[in-house]
């Protein structure tokens, strides 16, 4: 054949092959599909037994080598340092490289040995480069030495240009799809976080969304607890969850892998060496599970740092800068969601407080109605009301003194209604009616876990009274160990819940009441003198009913009308001798006893005239038997002490201690004498 004619045919054949390869690279779907099909077409115009497509990995600074050896698919994948591979040299120098005989090659021995093992003798590498990026190199290898001349190199340069363009298009498309996937993930994270205020329930779903893009092997959220300087860890979803994180995992911040990121307020990526430096059982277990890299991102809001979002991977080169950038956006959304959840929790706590306050006020409404009006015209009562009008507009502490049943709570409510705090709450606490162990919790509240049985946090009466008035009845019965805490509230208007460390400020007015002589208690070192002087700012002395004889008829008529309406009876008159007998009685239980006695009389009344059991008001006969008189006197003495103690039997300030006997002895004697609660509550 004519040599010129032979050249033209071969040249046309090569250009046809180039056109076919151009069409191939335009429509290929990726490297796994491109290289085998490209090799099949190249065999029409070039001599080789093996083809390679090498791509530079900037993260590891290596050449990733994909080989085709005539099997129709990629045979294996190798990684070599840039300086030890022929494709790395071609990529670095940006020019074609031809090795006529690899057996004589000394510069790239790592790559040369790899090719020699595959039966390659001569090798040609061409850089894959576009105007925008340097990707790697395309290589052909032959079992013959000197298999590639200048003409082959020129043809392969054209092929390399086409392949580089194809890679650029493919990577641009992949980058677009990847960015789309990342944006879609961020959108789904945002939607998920907005769907439920209980973020902890959403943690597994959030981690699943992150895994679609990042591919982490475990994830958790650590929230900082300032009181203990610890990170409380909440697991997201991971095959290691049960082994790494229990339901109550708390790690000191100095032993937490996420501690530095939280303290510095910056994202941090750690390798195994960094993790191994953390002296923590949890981190040690993470390493034992094969975690090679760890990424921690602080959760920051305008109010401060909440904690960290943490991810781990078995890949030592996980969490590239663009991954960290994406995770920062996730962490920002998660921080906002956690902050909103915390705000919602505070709103729920406030709502719960208002709900409890409402229930408390509903429970107290009966007491309020019992004292709708102050009934009486005696000079002693008028002096008290004058004092109330004087002190009510002020915020001064008021101490109401008087016997049991004289209406101390009524006066306290009157002071509240006439003060500038009338729109706030009036919260009362009977210090003698609550066991000493529970009194602190009732007054100050407690945190969850403060003591056995504290399964949830509780709001105390001080918080309920914020902005209003706190009425402490029987204040003389407050234990000595609680008195300094009450004194602090009076002085600084702040306190801590039982088991808590957060200082809570309140704005309250205190009104206290007692039927005991506080000065004697101070002298006996049973009451702090500084608290006494702080309470004794404005004392109000309630007169006993025996000093208000003029008020007894008014009170009787008032109570008769009140109970008649409640029992739907028509009582129109009270006999004169009955009223005189009521006025002559001393009423050791004061107004409360009179009220209860009148209620019992209304119950016994069948017609329109009040029927009063006057026999109950007769004094003990002087001619009674000696033993009966002693028993009656003993019974009356026990009743008087019980009334003075507010019905409290046990304890240092109880009736048994006052009478110098054991609680069981007193209860036995009360049972023998037929003394019931109704007798000493009158």
C-alpha positions as CSV (number, residue, x, y, z in Angstrom):
1,X,0.0,0.0,0.0
2,X,1.2,3.5,-0.7
3,X,2.7,5.0,2.5
4,X,1.0,8.3,2.0
5,X,-2.3,6.5,1.6
6,X,-1.6,4.4,4.7
7,X,-1.0,7.5,6.8
8,X,-4.2,9.1,5.7
9,X,-6.3,6.1,6.5
10,X,-4.7,5.7,9.9
11,X,-5.1,9.5,10.6
12,X,-8.8,9.4,9.6
13,X,-9.3,6.3,11.9
14,X,-7.7,8.1,14.8
15,X,-9.9,11.2,14.3
16,X,-13.0,9.1,14.1
17,X,-11.9,7.5,17.4
18,X,-11.5,11.0,18.9
19,X,-15.0,11.9,17.8
20,X,-16.4,8.7,19.4
21,X,-14.5,9.5,22.6
22,X,-15.8,13.1,22.6
23,X,-19.3,11.7,22.4
24,X,-18.5,9.2,25.1
25,X,-17.1,11.8,27.6
26,X,-20.1,14.1,27.1
27,X,-22.6,11.3,28.0
28,X,-20.7,9.3,30.6
29,X,-22.1,9.0,34.1
30,X,-18.9,8.8,36.2
31,X,-15.4,7.5,36.5
32,X,-16.4,3.8,37.0
33,X,-18.2,3.9,33.7
34,X,-15.9,6.3,31.8
35,X,-12.5,4.5,32.1
36,X,-13.6,1.0,30.8
37,X,-15.5,2.5,27.8
38,X,-12.7,5.0,27.1
39,X,-10.2,2.1,27.1
40,X,-12.2,0.1,24.6
41,X,-12.2,3.0,22.1
42,X,-8.5,3.9,22.7
43,X,-7.4,0.3,21.8
44,X,-8.4,1.1,18.2
45,X,-5.8,3.8,18.0
46,X,-3.2,3.0,20.7
47,X,-1.3,0.0,21.9
48,X,-1.7,-0.8,25.7
49,X,-2.7,-3.6,28.0
50,X,-3.5,-1.4,31.0
51,X,-5.1,2.0,31.4
52,X,-5.2,4.2,34.5
53,X,-7.1,7.3,35.5
54,X,-5.4,9.1,38.4
55,X,-7.1,11.8,40.5
56,X,-5.4,14.0,43.0
57,X,-6.8,13.9,46.6
58,X,-5.9,17.2,48.2
59,X,-7.1,16.1,51.6
60,X,-4.6,13.2,51.8
61,X,-2.1,14.7,49.3
62,X,-2.0,11.4,47.3
63,X,-2.9,10.2,43.8
64,X,-5.9,7.9,43.7
65,X,-5.2,5.4,40.8
66,X,-8.1,3.6,39.1
67,X,-6.8,0.8,36.8
68,X,-8.4,-1.0,33.9
69,X,-6.8,-4.2,32.8
70,X,-9.0,-5.5,30.0
71,X,-11.7,-7.0,32.3
72,X,-14.4,-4.6,31.3
73,X,-14.4,-2.8,34.7
74,X,-12.0,-1.1,37.1
75,X,-9.9,-3.8,38.7
76,X,-8.6,-2.1,41.8
77,X,-7.8,1.3,43.4
78,X,-4.4,2.3,44.7
79,X,-3.1,5.4,46.5
80,X,0.5,6.6,46.1
81,X,2.3,9.8,47.3
82,X,2.6,12.4,44.5
83,X,6.3,12.1,44.3
84,X,6.3,8.3,44.1
85,X,4.0,7.9,41.1
86,X,4.3,8.7,37.4
87,X,0.9,10.2,37.3
88,X,1.8,12.4,40.2
89,X,4.9,13.7,38.3
90,X,2.8,14.4,35.2
91,X,0.2,16.2,37.3
92,X,2.8,18.2,39.2
93,X,4.8,19.2,36.2
94,X,1.8,19.6,33.9
95,X,3.4,17.9,30.9
96,X,3.2,14.5,29.3
97,X,5.6,11.9,30.8
98,X,6.9,8.8,28.9
99,X,8.9,6.0,30.5
100,X,10.2,3.8,27.7
101,X,11.4,1.1,30.1
102,X,10.2,0.9,33.7
103,X,12.8,-1.6,34.6
104,X,15.4,1.2,34.3
105,X,13.3,3.9,36.1
106,X,14.7,5.1,39.4
107,X,12.8,8.3,40.2
108,X,9.2,6.9,40.8
109,X,10.0,3.5,42.1
110,X,6.7,3.2,44.0
111,X,4.6,3.6,40.9
112,X,7.0,1.8,38.7
113,X,7.0,-1.3,40.9
114,X,3.2,-1.3,41.0
115,X,3.1,-1.2,37.2
116,X,5.8,-3.8,36.8
117,X,3.8,-6.2,39.0
118,X,1.0,-5.8,36.5
119,X,3.3,-6.7,33.6
120,X,3.9,-3.2,32.3
121,X,7.2,-2.3,30.6
122,X,6.7,1.1,29.1
123,X,4.3,3.8,30.3
124,X,2.8,7.1,29.2
125,X,1.1,9.7,31.5
126,X,-0.7,12.8,30.4
127,X,-2.0,15.5,32.7
128,X,-5.8,16.0,33.0
129,X,-6.1,19.8,33.1
130,X,-8.6,22.5,32.2
131,X,-8.4,26.2,32.5
132,X,-10.0,26.0,35.9
133,X,-8.6,22.9,37.6
134,X,-5.9,20.3,37.6
135,X,-7.5,16.9,38.1
136,X,-4.8,14.3,37.7
137,X,-3.4,12.2,34.8
138,X,-4.5,9.7,32.2
139,X,-2.0,6.8,31.7
140,X,-1.5,3.9,29.3
141,X,0.9,1.0,29.8
142,X,2.3,-1.6,27.4
143,X,4.2,-4.9,28.0
144,X,6.6,-3.8,25.2
145,X,9.4,-1.3,25.8
146,X,9.4,1.9,23.8
147,X,5.7,1.5,22.9
148,X,4.9,5.2,22.8
149,X,6.2,7.7,20.3
150,X,5.6,11.4,19.7
151,X,2.6,10.7,17.5
152,X,1.0,8.6,20.3
153,X,1.6,11.4,22.8
154,X,0.0,14.0,20.6
155,X,-3.1,11.9,20.1
156,X,-3.3,11.1,23.8
157,X,-3.0,14.8,24.7
158,X,-6.2,15.4,22.7
159,X,-7.9,12.5,24.5
160,X,-6.7,13.9,27.9
161,X,-8.1,17.3,27.1
162,X,-11.5,15.7,26.4
163,X,-11.4,13.6,29.5
164,X,-10.4,16.6,31.6
165,X,-13.4,18.5,30.3
166,X,-15.6,15.5,31.1
167,X,-14.3,15.4,34.6
168,X,-14.8,19.1,35.1
169,X,-18.4,18.8,33.9
170,X,-18.9,15.7,36.0
171,X,-17.5,17.3,39.1
172,X,-19.4,20.4,38.6
173,X,-22.6,18.4,38.3
174,X,-21.6,16.3,41.4
175,X,-20.8,19.5,43.3
176,X,-24.2,20.9,42.3
177,X,-26.0,17.8,43.4
178,X,-24.0,17.6,46.6
179,X,-24.7,21.3,47.4
180,X,-28.4,20.6,46.6
181,X,-28.3,17.6,49.0
182,X,-26.7,19.8,51.7
183,X,-29.2,22.6,51.3
184,X,-32.0,20.0,51.3
185,X,-30.6,18.6,54.5
186,X,-30.5,22.0,56.1
187,X,-34.0,22.7,55.1
188,X,-35.2,19.3,56.5
189,X,-33.3,19.9,59.8
190,X,-35.0,23.3,60.1
191,X,-38.4,21.8,59.4
192,X,-37.8,19.0,61.9
193,X,-36.6,21.3,64.7
194,X,-39.7,23.5,64.2
195,X,-42.1,20.6,64.3
196,X,-41.6,19.8,68.0
197,X,-40.5,21.9,71.0
198,X,-39.1,18.7,72.7
199,X,-35.8,18.7,70.8
200,X,-34.5,15.7,72.6
201,X,-37.2,13.6,70.9
202,X,-36.0,14.8,67.5
203,X,-32.2,14.1,68.1
204,X,-32.2,10.7,66.3
205,X,-34.0,12.1,63.3
206,X,-31.6,15.1,63.1
207,X,-28.6,12.8,63.2
208,X,-30.1,10.7,60.4
209,X,-30.4,13.8,58.2
210,X,-26.8,14.8,58.9
211,X,-25.6,11.3,58.1
212,X,-27.0,11.5,54.6
213,X,-24.3,14.2,53.8
214,X,-21.5,13.7,56.4
215,X,-21.7,10.0,56.9
216,X,-20.7,10.1,60.6
217,X,-20.6,6.9,62.7
218,X,-22.0,8.4,65.9
219,X,-23.4,11.8,67.1
220,X,-24.5,13.3,70.4
221,X,-25.4,16.6,71.9
222,X,-23.7,17.8,75.2
223,X,-25.5,20.4,77.2
224,X,-23.5,22.4,79.8
225,X,-24.7,22.4,83.5
226,X,-23.1,25.4,85.2
227,X,-23.9,24.2,88.7
228,X,-21.7,21.1,88.4
229,X,-19.5,22.3,85.5
230,X,-20.4,19.1,83.6
231,X,-21.6,18.2,80.2
232,X,-24.8,16.2,80.2
233,X,-24.7,14.0,77.1
234,X,-27.7,13.1,75.0
235,X,-27.3,10.4,72.3
236,X,-28.5,11.0,68.8
237,X,-28.7,7.8,66.7
238,X,-25.7,5.5,66.3
239,X,-24.8,1.9,66.3
240,X,-22.7,2.7,69.3
241,X,-25.3,4.5,71.4
242,X,-26.1,1.8,74.0
243,X,-22.4,1.1,74.5
244,X,-21.2,4.7,74.6
245,X,-23.9,6.8,76.2
246,X,-26.3,5.7,79.0
247,X,-29.5,7.5,79.9
248,X,-27.8,9.7,82.5
249,X,-24.3,10.2,81.2
250,X,-22.7,13.3,82.8
251,X,-19.0,14.1,82.1
252,X,-17.0,16.8,83.9
253,X,-16.1,19.4,81.3
254,X,-12.4,18.9,81.9
255,X,-12.9,15.2,80.9
256,X,-15.1,15.8,77.9
257,X,-13.9,15.6,74.3
258,X,-16.2,18.5,73.6
259,X,-14.9,20.7,76.5
260,X,-12.3,22.7,74.5
261,X,-14.8,23.5,71.7
262,X,-17.4,24.7,74.3
263,X,-14.9,26.7,76.4
264,X,-13.3,28.4,73.3
265,X,-16.6,28.8,71.5
266,X,-15.1,27.5,68.2
267,X,-15.6,24.4,66.1
268,X,-12.8,21.8,66.7
269,X,-11.8,18.7,64.7
270,X,-9.7,16.1,66.6
271,X,-7.8,13.0,65.5
272,X,-7.1,9.9,67.7
273,X,-4.0,11.5,69.3
274,X,-6.1,14.5,70.4
275,X,-8.8,12.2,71.8
276,X,-6.3,10.0,73.6
277,X,-5.0,13.0,75.5
278,X,-8.4,13.4,77.1
279,X,-8.5,11.4,80.4
280,X,-12.1,10.2,80.3
281,X,-13.7,6.7,80.4
282,X,-16.3,7.9,77.8
283,X,-13.5,9.1,75.4
284,X,-11.5,5.9,76.0
285,X,-14.6,3.9,75.1
286,X,-15.0,6.0,71.9
287,X,-11.5,5.1,70.9
288,X,-12.1,1.5,71.6
289,X,-15.0,1.5,69.3
290,X,-12.7,2.5,66.5
291,X,-13.4,6.2,66.2
292,X,-10.6,7.9,64.3
293,X,-11.8,11.5,64.1
294,X,-14.1,13.7,66.1
295,X,-15.8,17.0,65.4
296,X,-17.3,19.2,68.1
297,X,-19.3,22.4,67.3
298,X,-20.4,24.9,70.0
299,X,-24.1,25.6,70.4
300,X,-24.3,29.4,70.8
301,X,-27.2,31.8,71.1
302,X,-27.4,35.5,71.9
303,X,-27.8,34.5,75.6
304,X,-24.6,32.5,75.6
305,X,-23.2,29.0,75.1
306,X,-25.6,26.1,75.6
307,X,-23.4,23.1,74.8
308,X,-21.9,21.3,71.8
309,X,-23.0,19.1,68.8
310,X,-20.5,16.3,68.5
311,X,-19.9,13.8,65.7
312,X,-17.4,10.9,65.3
313,X,-16.2,8.8,62.4
314,X,-14.1,5.7,61.8
315,X,-12.5,7.6,58.9
316,X,-9.3,9.3,60.0
317,X,-9.8,12.1,57.4
318,X,-13.5,12.8,58.0
319,X,-14.9,16.3,58.6
320,X,-13.3,18.3,55.8
321,X,-13.5,22.1,56.1
322,X,-16.7,22.3,53.9
323,X,-18.3,19.6,56.2
324,X,-17.4,21.7,59.2
325,X,-18.9,24.8,57.5
326,X,-22.2,22.9,56.9
327,X,-22.2,21.5,60.5
328,X,-21.9,25.0,61.8
329,X,-25.2,25.9,60.1
330,X,-26.8,22.8,61.6
331,X,-25.4,23.7,65.1
332,X,-26.7,27.3,64.8
333,X,-30.2,25.9,64.0
334,X,-30.0,23.4,66.8
335,X,-28.9,26.1,69.3
336,X,-31.9,28.2,68.4
337,X,-34.2,25.3,68.8
338,X,-32.7,24.4,72.2
339,X,-33.0,28.0,73.3
340,X,-36.6,28.1,72.2
341,X,-37.2,24.8,74.0
342,X,-35.7,26.2,77.1
343,X,-37.8,29.4,76.9
344,X,-40.8,27.2,76.3
345,X,-39.9,25.2,79.5
346,X,-39.6,28.5,81.4
347,X,-43.0,29.5,80.1
348,X,-44.4,26.1,81.1
349,X,-42.9,26.6,84.6
350,X,-44.5,30.0,84.9
351,X,-47.8,28.7,83.6
352,X,-47.5,25.8,86.1
353,X,-46.8,28.4,88.9
354,X,-49.9,30.4,87.9
355,X,-51.9,27.2,87.7
356,X,-50.7,26.2,91.2
357,X,-51.4,29.7,92.4
358,X,-54.9,29.5,91.0
359,X,-55.5,26.2,92.7
360,X,-54.0,27.5,95.9
361,X,-56.3,30.6,95.8
362,X,-59.3,28.4,95.1
363,X,-58.4,26.3,98.1
364,X,-58.2,29.4,100.2
365,X,-61.4,31.0,98.9
366,X,-63.4,29.5,101.7
367,X,-61.1,31.2,104.2
368,X,-61.4,34.5,102.4
369,X,-65.2,34.3,102.5
370,X,-65.2,33.5,106.2
371,X,-63.7,37.0,106.7
372,X,-65.5,39.0,104.1
373,X,-66.2,41.7,106.8
374,X,-64.7,42.7,110.0
375,X,-67.6,42.7,112.5
376,X,-67.4,44.8,115.7
377,X,-67.6,48.2,117.2
378,X,-65.6,47.9,120.4
379,X,-62.9,50.4,121.2
380,X,-60.3,47.6,121.3
381,X,-61.2,46.5,117.7
382,X,-61.3,50.1,116.5
383,X,-57.8,50.7,117.7
384,X,-56.6,47.7,115.7
385,X,-58.4,49.0,112.5
386,X,-56.8,52.4,112.9
387,X,-53.4,50.7,113.0
388,X,-54.3,48.7,109.9
389,X,-55.3,51.9,108.0
390,X,-51.9,53.4,109.0
391,X,-49.6,50.6,108.0
392,X,-51.5,49.0,105.0
393,X,-50.3,51.5,102.3
394,X,-46.7,50.9,103.3
395,X,-44.5,47.9,102.6
396,X,-43.4,47.6,106.2
397,X,-43.3,44.1,107.9
398,X,-46.3,43.6,110.2
399,X,-46.3,41.3,113.2
400,X,-49.8,40.4,114.4
401,X,-49.9,39.1,118.0
402,X,-52.8,37.6,119.9
403,X,-54.5,34.5,121.2
404,X,-55.6,31.7,118.9
405,X,-58.9,32.4,117.2
406,X,-58.8,36.2,117.5
407,X,-58.8,36.9,113.8
408,X,-55.1,37.5,113.0
409,X,-55.5,36.1,109.5
410,X,-58.5,38.4,108.9
411,X,-56.4,41.4,109.8
412,X,-53.6,40.2,107.6
413,X,-56.0,40.0,104.6
414,X,-57.4,43.4,105.4
415,X,-53.8,44.9,105.3
416,X,-53.2,43.2,101.9
417,X,-56.5,44.4,100.4
418,X,-55.8,48.0,101.5
419,X,-52.2,48.0,100.2
420,X,-50.7,48.7,96.8
421,X,-50.2,44.9,96.4
422,X,-53.9,44.2,96.4
423,X,-53.7,43.0,92.8
424,X,-51.0,40.5,93.7
425,X,-51.4,37.2,95.5
426,X,-52.0,36.7,99.2
427,X,-50.2,33.5,100.1
428,X,-50.3,32.0,103.5
429,X,-48.3,29.3,105.3
430,X,-49.1,27.9,108.7
431,X,-45.6,27.2,110.1
432,X,-47.0,25.0,112.9
433,X,-49.2,22.8,110.7
434,X,-46.3,21.5,108.5
435,X,-43.7,19.0,109.7
436,X,-40.2,20.5,110.2
437,X,-38.7,18.4,107.4
438,X,-41.2,19.7,104.9
439,X,-41.4,23.3,106.0
440,X,-38.3,24.4,104.1
441,X,-39.6,22.9,100.9
442,X,-43.0,24.5,101.3
443,X,-41.5,27.9,102.0
444,X,-38.5,28.0,99.6
445,X,-39.5,25.2,97.1
446,X,-37.1,22.5,95.9
447,X,-35.3,21.2,92.8
448,X,-35.8,17.8,91.3
449,X,-33.7,15.2,93.3
450,X,-33.1,17.6,96.2
451,X,-34.2,14.8,98.6
452,X,-35.7,11.3,98.5
453,X,-39.2,11.6,96.9
454,X,-38.5,14.9,95.1
455,X,-39.3,13.5,91.6
456,X,-39.9,17.0,90.2
457,X,-39.2,20.6,91.0
458,X,-41.6,22.5,93.2
459,X,-42.3,26.2,93.5
460,X,-42.4,27.4,97.1
461,X,-44.7,29.9,98.8
462,X,-42.1,32.7,98.5
463,X,-42.2,32.5,94.7
464,X,-46.0,32.2,94.6
465,X,-46.1,35.4,96.7
466,X,-43.8,37.4,94.4
467,X,-45.4,40.8,93.8
468,X,-47.9,40.2,96.6
469,X,-48.0,39.4,100.3
470,X,-46.8,36.4,102.2
471,X,-48.6,35.6,105.5
472,X,-46.7,33.4,107.9
473,X,-49.0,32.2,110.6
474,X,-47.6,30.8,113.8
475,X,-44.2,32.2,112.9
476,X,-42.9,31.4,116.4
477,X,-42.8,27.7,115.4
478,X,-40.3,28.1,112.6
479,X,-37.3,25.9,113.4
480,X,-34.1,27.7,114.4
481,X,-32.2,26.3,111.4
482,X,-34.6,27.9,108.9
483,X,-34.7,31.3,110.6
484,X,-31.5,32.6,109.0
485,X,-32.8,31.8,105.6
486,X,-36.1,33.7,106.3
487,X,-34.0,36.6,107.6
488,X,-32.1,36.7,104.3
489,X,-35.3,36.9,102.4
490,X,-36.5,39.8,104.5
491,X,-33.1,41.6,104.1
492,X,-32.1,40.9,100.5
493,X,-35.4,39.7,98.9
494,X,-33.6,36.6,97.5
495,X,-33.2,32.9,98.2
496,X,-32.3,29.5,96.7
497,X,-34.6,26.6,96.4
498,X,-33.8,23.5,98.4
499,X,-31.1,21.5,96.5
500,X,-30.6,24.4,94.0
501,X,-27.8,26.9,93.4
502,X,-29.7,29.5,91.4
503,X,-30.5,32.7,93.4
504,X,-34.1,33.7,92.9
505,X,-35.2,37.3,93.6
506,X,-38.6,38.1,94.9
507,X,-40.6,41.2,95.8
508,X,-42.8,40.4,98.7
509,X,-44.3,42.0,101.8
510,X,-44.2,39.8,104.9
511,X,-47.0,39.7,107.5
512,X,-46.4,37.4,110.4
513,X,-48.6,36.2,113.2
514,X,-48.2,34.2,116.4
515,X,-50.0,33.4,119.6
516,X,-46.7,32.9,121.4
517,X,-44.6,35.4,123.3
518,X,-41.6,35.9,121.0
519,X,-39.6,37.8,123.5
520,X,-39.7,34.8,125.9
521,X,-38.6,32.6,123.0
522,X,-35.7,34.9,122.3
523,X,-34.7,34.8,125.9
524,X,-34.9,31.0,125.9
525,X,-32.8,31.0,122.7
526,X,-35.6,29.3,120.8
527,X,-36.0,32.3,118.4
528,X,-33.3,34.5,116.8
529,X,-33.2,38.0,118.2
530,X,-32.3,39.5,114.8
531,X,-35.3,37.8,113.1
532,X,-37.5,39.0,116.0
533,X,-36.4,42.6,115.5
534,X,-36.9,42.3,111.8
535,X,-40.4,41.0,112.3
536,X,-41.3,43.4,115.0
537,X,-41.3,46.5,112.8
538,X,-45.0,47.2,113.2
539,X,-46.7,45.1,115.9
540,X,-50.5,44.8,116.0
541,X,-52.1,43.3,119.1
542,X,-55.4,41.5,118.5
543,X,-57.7,41.8,121.6
544,X,-59.2,38.6,122.9
545,X,-63.0,38.3,122.6
546,X,-63.5,38.6,126.3
547,X,-62.2,42.2,125.9
548,X,-64.7,42.8,123.2
549,X,-68.0,42.1,125.0
550,X,-69.8,44.8,123.0
551,X,-69.0,42.9,119.8
552,X,-70.4,39.5,120.8
553,X,-74.1,40.2,119.9
554,X,-73.0,41.6,116.6
555,X,-70.9,38.6,115.8
556,X,-73.6,36.1,116.9
557,X,-76.2,37.8,114.6
558,X,-73.7,37.9,111.7
559,X,-72.8,34.1,112.1
560,X,-76.5,33.2,112.5
561,X,-77.4,34.9,109.2
562,X,-74.4,33.4,107.5
563,X,-75.1,29.8,108.5
564,X,-78.9,30.2,108.1
565,X,-78.3,31.1,104.4
566,X,-76.0,28.1,103.9
567,X,-78.4,25.7,105.6
568,X,-81.5,27.3,104.1
569,X,-83.1,27.9,107.4
570,X,-85.3,30.8,108.6
571,X,-84.0,31.9,112.0
572,X,-85.5,35.2,112.9
573,X,-84.9,35.7,116.7
574,X,-82.4,35.1,119.4
575,X,-83.7,34.9,123.0
576,X,-82.4,37.7,125.3
577,X,-81.3,35.2,128.0
578,X,-79.4,33.3,125.3
579,X,-77.6,36.4,124.1
580,X,-76.8,37.4,127.7
581,X,-75.3,33.9,128.4
582,X,-73.2,34.1,125.2
583,X,-71.9,37.6,126.2
584,X,-71.0,36.4,129.7
585,X,-68.9,33.4,128.5
586,X,-65.1,33.9,128.3
587,X,-64.6,32.3,124.9
588,X,-61.1,30.8,125.4
589,X,-61.2,30.0,121.7
590,X,-62.2,33.6,120.9
591,X,-64.0,34.4,117.6
592,X,-63.3,31.0,116.1
593,X,-64.9,29.2,119.0
594,X,-67.9,31.6,118.9
595,X,-68.3,30.9,115.2
596,X,-68.2,27.1,115.6
597,X,-70.5,27.3,118.5
598,X,-73.0,29.4,116.6
599,X,-72.8,27.0,113.6
600,X,-73.6,24.1,116.0
601,X,-76.6,26.1,117.4
602,X,-78.0,26.7,113.9
603,X,-77.7,23.0,113.1
604,X,-79.7,22.2,116.3
605,X,-82.4,24.8,115.6
606,X,-85.6,23.5,114.1
607,X,-87.9,26.6,114.2
608,X,-87.4,30.3,113.7
609,X,-85.8,30.9,117.2
610,X,-82.1,30.1,117.7
611,X,-81.6,27.0,119.9
612,X,-78.4,27.3,121.8
613,X,-76.9,24.4,123.9
614,X,-76.3,26.7,126.9
615,X,-75.3,23.7,129.0
616,X,-71.9,23.7,127.2
617,X,-71.3,27.2,128.6
618,X,-71.9,26.4,132.3
619,X,-68.7,26.4,134.4
620,X,-67.8,23.3,136.4
621,X,-69.9,23.1,139.6
622,X,-68.0,23.8,142.8
623,X,-69.9,21.0,144.5
624,X,-68.8,18.3,142.2
625,X,-66.9,15.3,143.5
626,X,-63.2,15.9,144.2
627,X,-61.9,13.4,141.6
628,X,-64.4,14.7,139.0
629,X,-63.2,18.3,139.6
630,X,-59.6,17.3,139.2
631,X,-60.4,15.5,136.0
632,X,-62.4,18.4,134.7
633,X,-59.6,20.8,135.5
634,X,-57.0,18.5,133.9
635,X,-59.2,18.2,130.8
636,X,-59.6,22.0,130.6
637,X,-55.9,22.5,131.1
638,X,-55.1,20.1,128.3
639,X,-57.6,21.8,126.0
640,X,-56.1,25.2,126.8
641,X,-52.5,24.1,126.0
642,X,-53.7,22.4,122.8
643,X,-55.4,25.6,121.7
644,X,-52.2,27.6,122.5
645,X,-50.1,25.1,120.4
646,X,-52.5,25.4,117.5
647,X,-53.4,21.7,117.8
648,X,-49.8,20.4,117.4
649,X,-49.2,17.5,119.8
650,X,-45.7,16.2,119.0
651,X,-42.4,18.1,118.6
652,X,-40.4,20.5,120.8
653,X,-43.2,23.1,120.6
654,X,-46.1,20.7,120.8
655,X,-48.6,20.3,123.6
656,X,-47.0,17.1,124.9
657,X,-43.7,18.9,125.5
658,X,-45.6,21.8,127.1
659,X,-47.4,19.4,129.5
660,X,-44.2,17.5,130.3
661,X,-45.4,14.2,129.1
662,X,-44.8,11.8,126.1
663,X,-46.8,12.2,123.0
664,X,-48.3,8.7,123.4
665,X,-49.2,9.4,127.0
666,X,-51.0,12.6,126.0
667,X,-52.9,10.9,123.2
668,X,-53.9,8.1,125.6
669,X,-55.2,10.6,128.1
670,X,-57.0,12.6,125.5
671,X,-58.7,9.4,124.3
672,X,-59.7,8.6,127.9
673,X,-61.2,12.0,128.4
674,X,-63.0,12.0,125.1
675,X,-61.1,15.0,123.8
676,X,-61.4,15.3,120.0
677,X,-60.0,17.8,117.5
678,X,-63.3,19.7,117.4
679,X,-62.9,20.5,121.1
680,X,-59.6,22.3,120.8
681,X,-60.1,23.8,117.4
682,X,-63.1,25.8,118.7
